Amino acid sequence: MILEEQEKIEIVEDTNNSAFKPVKNLNHHSLKHILIIIAIFIAIVCSLALIVFGIFTIYNYSNNSTISKGVYINDIDVSGLTKEEAKNKLDEYYTDKLSNDITLIHNDYTTYIKTSEIELSFDIDSSVNYAFSLGKSNNIFTDNYQVFDAMLNGINIMPTYTLNEDALIEILNKLSPELPDAVVESGYYIDGNELIITKGKDGYIIDAESTAKQIKEKIADLSYLNEIITIETIEQSPQPLDIDKIYNEVHKDATDAYYTLEPHVVYPSSNGVDFAVSIDEAKQIVAKADTECTIPLKVLYPNVTTNMIGQEAFPDSLASFSTRYSTSNANRTTNLRLAASKIDGYVLLPGETFSYNSVVGERTIAAGYKEADIYENGEVVPGLGGGICQISSTLFNAVLFANLEIVELHNHQFVPSYVTAGRDATVVYGVKDFQFKNNRNYAIKITCSVSNGIAQFNIWGLKEDNEYDVDVYANVTSRTSSYIKSSTYRTLKQNGQIVNTERIANFTYKVH
């Protein structure tokens, strides 16, 4: 007898009403059916995911020439831009921002540092290259993840920067003395024959390292544009006053002049300087002073000055010129001789400029000058030092023939009697000077004499390989009843051939 399969029933206790309900067990076919449904669902989901992934991949690689969406560089949106477009956009932005100074404050003191002074620059190229590379590694999964992450969360890239840290520290150190409450170091200066010493006082200096660190932090995100940076300072006392050190810096021995012949070189003399009191006395003066004190100085003179160097050091005659004067005017002759004596033996080193007024000095009664005729306001009147312009004019012509460079030159109101028009040089102390420069390679020596009605100047030195023959001439270019105009020229020749002609001056004179 075949027994039919009976449905199995499981009795479960119902806690709510204590009744019993039948629960059917899942049979084999039902479970299989459910699994098939789940599998179909998973397949559909996977297919959809693959489709979405494929579409996203196609979208991603179709925009391979631009930067992905959601990418920023220092909060500047560069999405959808090409490399070139992104660089141009950032270049414009950073150029504008870097034109702004870095502002620093200390209490009420404000100062600024230019970004160009510290050579500040941002690496825009690297930032753009990195932004562009996102989603372009040729790994589909990595690329899609990077692009999706950028779109969903955004990516902000901060450009790196460089600056000259040594320059920044140097600038901050140089700003220290400008602080209103800066430490004041002791110091000194020379005023004539006196050494003035000033004592220092406590104050502050800039902590350059800490302040530089602050600045660099604010530069990274450009927050220095909107924020003022507080200067870090350190309280400091001045260095102790060291009189021995000051003495060693101030003291200088006099140097004698000398020369050598092989090669021909003139070494000038120089004055020295020393304390006029002992170092112990100087220390006592400083100890008694509150803020400032004075220590007297004395000049140490050389035994051999430059003008005392012998004629043998200047073997060649470079030029000479003379003018005549009347011996009947004793005062005028005295003035001529006094001015000439100041110049006689004067040595002018290469590159140095001769100033007639500086060398001859002020024309005063105390200096020995007499009254003689001078030109003043279009008239001939007695004046102190009258006649010395003949000395400056005679020297001027000698200088022209020596082919020296004229620096300052003035003509008289009237054509003087001792030279022709265009060949004079007037001087007025403190107003008009005659100056020339030694443009040769070797020192020159000027000698002069005033005697027997002749004022004579000679210029000595060392002839050079390319020495010129010099011609000097002056032409009257126009003449009226009220004025005379002239032009002065200097011509250089070698082997009889003209090398150069130079116009020295244009003069205008009144007619007597």
ZAMARGU-4260 file (C-alpha; in steps of 0.2 Angstrom, whole numbers, plus 5000, padded with zeros to 4 digits):
<rodrens>
0) 5000/5000/5000 | 5007/5017/4994 | 5006/5031/5007 | 5003/5048/5000 | 5016/5061/5006
5) 5008/5071/5019 | 5011/5090/5022 | 5021/5092/5037 | 5015/5105/5049 | 5025/5113/5063
10) 5017/5119/5078 | 5023/5136/5085 | 5017/5143/5101 | 5008/5160/5099 | 5013/5170/5114
15) 4999/5182/5111 | 4984/5170/5112 | 4992/5154/5117 | 4984/5146/5101 | 4994/5135/5089
20) 4996/5140/5070 | 5003/5129/5056 | 5019/5135/5047 | 5023/5128/5030 | 5042/5123/5027
25) 5050/5130/5011 | 5052/5115/5000 | 5067/5112/4988 | 5058/5120/4972 | 5053/5136/4982
30) 5071/5139/4987 | 5078/5137/4970 | 5065/5149/4963 | 5070/5162/4976 | 5089/5160/4972
35) 5085/5162/4953 | 5076/5178/4957 | 5091/5185/4967 | 5103/5180/4954 | 5093/5189/4940
40) 5092/5204/4952 | 5111/5204/4954 | 5114/5202/4936 | 5103/5217/4932 | 5111/5228/4945
45) 5128/5223/4939 | 5123/5226/4921 | 5117/5243/4926 | 5133/5246/4935 | 5143/5241/4920
50) 5133/5252/4909 | 5135/5267/4921 | 5153/5263/4923 | 5155/5262/4904 | 5146/5278/4901
55) 5156/5287/4915 | 5172/5280/4907 | 5167/5286/4890 | 5162/5303/4898 | 5179/5304/4907
60) 5190/5300/4892 | 5180/5311/4880 | 5186/5326/4891 | 5204/5320/4891 | 5210/5337/4885
65) 5203/5347/4900 | 5204/5347/4919 | 5191/5336/4928 | 5176/5344/4936 | 5177/5349/4954
70) 5196/5353/4953 | 5202/5369/4961 | 5219/5377/4963 | 5220/5388/4979 | 5200/5389/4978
75) 5201/5394/4960 | 5190/5383/4949 | 5200/5376/4935 | 5186/5363/4930 | 5184/5361/4911
80) 5200/5371/4907 | 5214/5366/4896 | 5232/5367/4903 | 5235/5383/4894 | 5219/5391/4900
85) 5222/5386/4918 | 5239/5393/4917 | 5234/5409/4910 | 5220/5411/4923 | 5232/5407/4937
90) 5246/5418/4930 | 5234/5433/4930 | 5227/5429/4947 | 5245/5427/4955 | 5252/5442/4946
95) 5239/5453/4953 | 5241/5446/4971 | 5260/5447/4971 | 5259/5465/4967 | 5253/5468/4985
100) 5265/5471/4998 | 5267/5461/5014 | 5261/5472/5029 | 5271/5471/5046 | 5266/5480/5062
105) 5274/5483/5079 | 5263/5493/5090 | 5260/5509/5081 | 5274/5506/5068 | 5270/5499/5051
110) 5281/5494/5037 | 5280/5484/5021 | 5290/5471/5011 | 5288/5470/4993 | 5286/5452/4986
115) 5299/5456/4973 | 5312/5460/4986 | 5311/5442/4993 | 5309/5434/4975 | 5293/5426/4980
120) 5285/5415/4966 | 5272/5401/4965 | 5274/5385/4955 | 5259/5387/4945 | 5265/5375/4931
125) 5267/5360/4943 | 5250/5363/4951 | 5241/5364/4934 | 5250/5349/4928 | 5244/5339/4944
130) 5227/5345/4942 | 5227/5340/4923 | 5234/5323/4927 | 5219/5318/4939 | 5209/5305/4930
135) 5222/5302/4916 | 5233/5288/4922 | 5226/5276/4909 | 5220/5265/4923 | 5201/5265/4921
140) 5197/5261/4939 | 5209/5273/4946 | 5204/5287/4934 | 5186/5285/4936 | 5188/5285/4955
145) 5198/5301/4955 | 5186/5310/4943 | 5171/5304/4953 | 5179/5309/4970 | 5183/5326/4962
150) 5165/5329/4956 | 5158/5323/4973 | 5169/5330/4986 | 5180/5343/4976 | 5199/5343/4976
155) 5209/5359/4981 | 5227/5360/4976 | 5239/5372/4985 | 5253/5378/4974 | 5270/5377/4982
160) 5281/5393/4983 | 5299/5398/4984 | 5307/5414/4991 | 5324/5420/4995 | 5325/5417/5013
165) 5342/5425/5016 | 5335/5441/5008 | 5320/5440/5019 | 5331/5438/5035 | 5342/5452/5029
170) 5327/5464/5026 | 5320/5460/5043 | 5337/5463/5051 | 5338/5480/5042 | 5321/5485/5048
175) 5326/5483/5066 | 5334/5500/5069 | 5318/5508/5062 | 5307/5502/5076 | 5302/5517/5087
180) 5308/5507/5102 | 5323/5499/5094 | 5339/5496/5104 | 5351/5510/5101 | 5369/5505/5100
185) 5383/5516/5105 | 5391/5525/5091 | 5403/5539/5086 | 5407/5551/5072 | 5421/5564/5069
190) 5417/5582/5067 | 5432/5592/5063 | 5445/5589/5076 | 5432/5581/5089 | 5427/5563/5091
195) 5408/5563/5097 | 5403/5547/5106 | 5385/5544/5109 | 5379/5531/5122 | 5366/5518/5118
200) 5350/5513/5127 | 5340/5497/5129 | 5326/5493/5117 | 5320/5479/5105 | 5327/5471/5089
205) 5316/5460/5077 | 5317/5442/5080 | 5320/5439/5061 | 5318/5420/5062 | 5301/5420/5071
210) 5294/5434/5060 | 5300/5425/5044 | 5291/5409/5049 | 5275/5419/5052 | 5277/5427/5035
215) 5280/5411/5026 | 5264/5403/5034 | 5254/5418/5028 | 5261/5417/5011 | 5257/5399/5008
220) 5238/5402/5006 | 5240/5421/5002 | 5232/5426/5019 | 5245/5440/5020 | 5234/5449/5008
225) 5220/5451/5021 | 5230/5450/5037 | 5243/5461/5045 | 5258/5452/5052 | 5264/5456/5069
230) 5283/5458/5070 | 5291/5447/5083 | 5304/5456/5094 | 5317/5453/5107 | 5322/5465/5121
235) 5340/5469/5120 | 5353/5480/5128 | 5367/5489/5118 | 5384/5482/5117 | 5396/5489/5130
240) 5406/5504/5125 | 5424/5499/5120 | 5435/5514/5120 | 5450/5503/5115 | 5440/5497/5100
245) 5435/5514/5095 | 5453/5521/5096 | 5459/5507/5085 | 5446/5511/5072 | 5449/5530/5073
250) 5468/5530/5075 | 5478/5532/5058 | 5496/5535/5056 | 5501/5548/5043 | 5508/5541/5027
255) 5523/5548/5018 | 5522/5551/4999 | 5534/5541/4988 | 5537/5535/4970 | 5544/5521/4960
260) 5552/5522/4943 | 5550/5504/4937 | 5535/5506/4935 | 5532/5524/4936 | 5520/5526/4950
265) 5517/5540/4962 | 5510/5535/4980 | 5502/5550/4988 | 5504/5555/5006 | 5490/5555/5018
270) 5487/5563/5035 | 5484/5553/5051 | 5473/5556/5066 | 5475/5552/5084 | 5467/5556/5101
275) 5473/5572/5108 | 5472/5564/5126 | 5477/5547/5132 | 5466/5532/5131 | 5464/5532/5150
280) 5458/5550/5150 | 5446/5546/5136 | 5439/5532/5146 | 5436/5544/5161 | 5427/5557/5149
285) 5415/5543/5143 | 5412/5536/5161 | 5407/5554/5167 | 5395/5557/5152 | 5376/5553/5152
290) 5372/5551/5134 | 5386/5560/5124 | 5404/5566/5126 | 5418/5573/5116 | 5435/5568/5114
295) 5448/5580/5106 | 5458/5574/5091 | 5474/5579/5083 | 5480/5578/5065 | 5496/5568/5061
300) 5505/5576/5047 | 5517/5566/5035 | 5535/5570/5034 | 5534/5569/5015 | 5519/5576/5007
305) 5514/5572/4989 | 5519/5590/4983 | 5536/5587/4990 | 5540/5573/4978 | 5555/5577/4968
310) 5555/5583/4950 | 5564/5567/4945 | 5547/5558/4947 | 5540/5569/4933 | 5553/5567/4919
315) 5543/5574/4904 | 5537/5592/4901 | 5519/5590/4895 | 5515/5608/4892 | 5520/5626/4896
320) 5512/5643/4894 | 5516/5661/4900 | 5508/5678/4901 | 5516/5695/4904 | 5511/5707/4918
325) 5516/5725/4922 | 5529/5726/4936 | 5523/5744/4940 | 5508/5738/4950 | 5515/5731/4966
330) 5499/5726/4974 | 5494/5716/4958 | 5511/5708/4957 | 5509/5703/4976 | 5493/5695/4972
335) 5500/5685/4957 | 5514/5679/4967 | 5504/5674/4982 | 5491/5664/4971 | 5505/5656/4961
340) 5514/5650/4977 | 5499/5640/4982 | 5499/5631/4966 | 5518/5629/4963 | 5523/5610/4966
345) 5505/5604/4966 | 5504/5585/4961 | 5487/5579/4954 | 5485/5560/4953 | 5476/5551/4939
350) 5457/5554/4940 | 5458/5568/4952 | 5451/5585/4949 | 5460/5601/4952 | 5450/5616/4959
355) 5458/5633/4958 | 5447/5640/4972 | 5451/5625/4984 | 5470/5626/4981 | 5472/5645/4981
360) 5460/5648/4995 | 5449/5663/4999 | 5457/5679/4995 | 5457/5689/5011 | 5468/5702/5019
365) 5473/5689/5032 | 5479/5678/5018 | 5490/5693/5012 | 5480/5698/4997 | 5480/5717/4992
370) 5468/5728/4983 | 5470/5729/4964 | 5459/5732/4949 | 5445/5719/4946 | 5430/5718/4934
375) 5414/5720/4943 | 5396/5724/4936 | 5404/5729/4920 | 5416/5741/4927 | 5435/5741/4932
380) 5436/5744/4951 | 5448/5741/4965 | 5445/5724/4973 | 5454/5712/4985 | 5465/5699/4976
385) 5464/5709/4960 | 5475/5701/4946 | 5474/5683/4951 | 5463/5678/4936 | 5479/5680/4926
390) 5486/5666/4936 | 5470/5655/4932 | 5470/5660/4914 | 5489/5656/4912 | 5486/5639/4920
395) 5470/5636/4909 | 5481/5638/4893 | 5494/5626/4900 | 5481/5614/4904 | 5474/5615/4886
400) 5491/5611/4879 | 5493/5596/4891 | 5477/5589/4884 | 5469/5588/4901 | 5450/5588/4903
405) 5441/5604/4907 | 5428/5602/4921 | 5423/5620/4925 | 5427/5636/4915 | 5421/5654/4915
410) 5426/5669/4905 | 5428/5688/4910 | 5416/5701/4907 | 5429/5710/4896 | 5443/5703/4886
415) 5458/5704/4897 | 5474/5712/4892 | 5486/5697/4895 | 5477/5684/4883 | 5466/5685/4868
420) 5447/5682/4867 | 5443/5664/4871 | 5459/5660/4881 | 5455/5667/4898 | 5448/5659/4914
425) 5440/5670/4927 | 5437/5664/4946 | 5427/5671/4960 | 5429/5663/4977 | 5413/5653/4981
430) 5404/5658/4964 | 5415/5654/4949 | 5429/5641/4949 | 5442/5634/4936 | 5443/5615/4937
435) 5451/5602/4927 | 5454/5583/4928 | 5470/5573/4926 | 5463/5561/4913 | 5481/5554/4910
440) 5487/5537/4917 | 5501/5545/4927 | 5502/5559/4940 | 5506/5577/4934 | 5515/5590/4943
445) 5512/5609/4941 | 5526/5621/4943 | 5524/5640/4941 | 5533/5656/4944 | 5530/5675/4944
450) 5545/5686/4941 | 5552/5699/4929 | 5535/5703/4922 | 5532/5685/4916 | 5519/5672/4924
455) 5525/5655/4919 | 5516/5638/4921 | 5524/5621/4917 | 5515/5604/4918 | 5526/5589/4921
460) 5522/5570/4920 | 5526/5555/4910 | 5523/5554/4891 | 5512/5540/4885 | 5514/5529/4870
465) 5500/5538/4861 | 5505/5555/4865 | 5497/5569/4854 | 5504/5585/4847 | 5491/5599/4853
470) 5486/5615/4844 | 5475/5627/4853 | 5466/5642/4845 | 5452/5654/4848 | 5442/5663/4834
475) 5431/5678/4836 | 5415/5673/4828 | 5406/5689/4829 | 5408/5707/4835 | 5396/5722/4838
480) 5398/5738/4847 | 5392/5730/4863 | 5399/5712/4863 | 5412/5701/4856 | 5409/5682/4854
485) 5423/5669/4852 | 5425/5650/4851 | 5440/5640/4858 | 5446/5624/4850 | 5459/5611/4854
490) 5466/5600/4840 | 5475/5583/4843 | 5488/5577/4830 | 5499/5562/4828 | 5512/5560/4814
495) 5506/5577/4807 | 5488/5570/4805 | 5473/5578/4814 | 5465/5565/4825 | 5452/5575/4833
500) 5446/5593/4835 | 5437/5598/4851 | 5427/5614/4854 | 5432/5619/4872 | 5420/5634/4875
505) 5410/5648/4867 | 5413/5665/4876 | 5404/5681/4876 | 5412/5697/4881 | 5406/5715/4884
510) 5415/5729/4874 | 5423/5743/4885
</rodrens>
